[in-house]
Amino acid sequence: WVTAIVDGDTVWVLEVIWRSPLASHPLFLVAPVKVRLAGIDAPELIGECPAETKLGKQASNAMQELIPPGTEVILRNIKADKYHQRTGADILSPGGVDVGGEFLKRGLVKTWNGRGLPPSFCPAPLPAH
């Protein structure tokens, strides 16, 4: 279940890490996990330029609309991210929509494998005359 939206590529979820095998006693053990969309970079909410900040807010709002807190989601291809502070995963909405793929289609995020510099969301500077 999503508990909080961090920004356009990161959410907090309660992940079920154990489920009772007894149907008569449905017990669950859950843990809070910070999950980042795998292979995706979203613009920052406080960007390096006004265009990035605007797009960062749009991406965060889209996350809020697609999987608001309280939404049960499915995590696939789960891995620790390069900083080991978050989990990287594909996040599927209740309708089976791949959140990262949907955001790519909408132009809200860019692909990034986590190596090297992240992609820029700011317009390229004009060449000097």
Buried (B, 14 or more C-beta within 10 A) or exposed (E): BBBEBBBBBBBBBBBEEEEEEEEEEEEEEBEEBBBBBBBBBBBBBEBEEEBBBEBBBBBBEBBBEBBEEEBEBEBEEEEEBEEEEBBBBBBBBEEEEBBBBBBBEEEBBBEBEBEEEEEBBBEEEEEEE
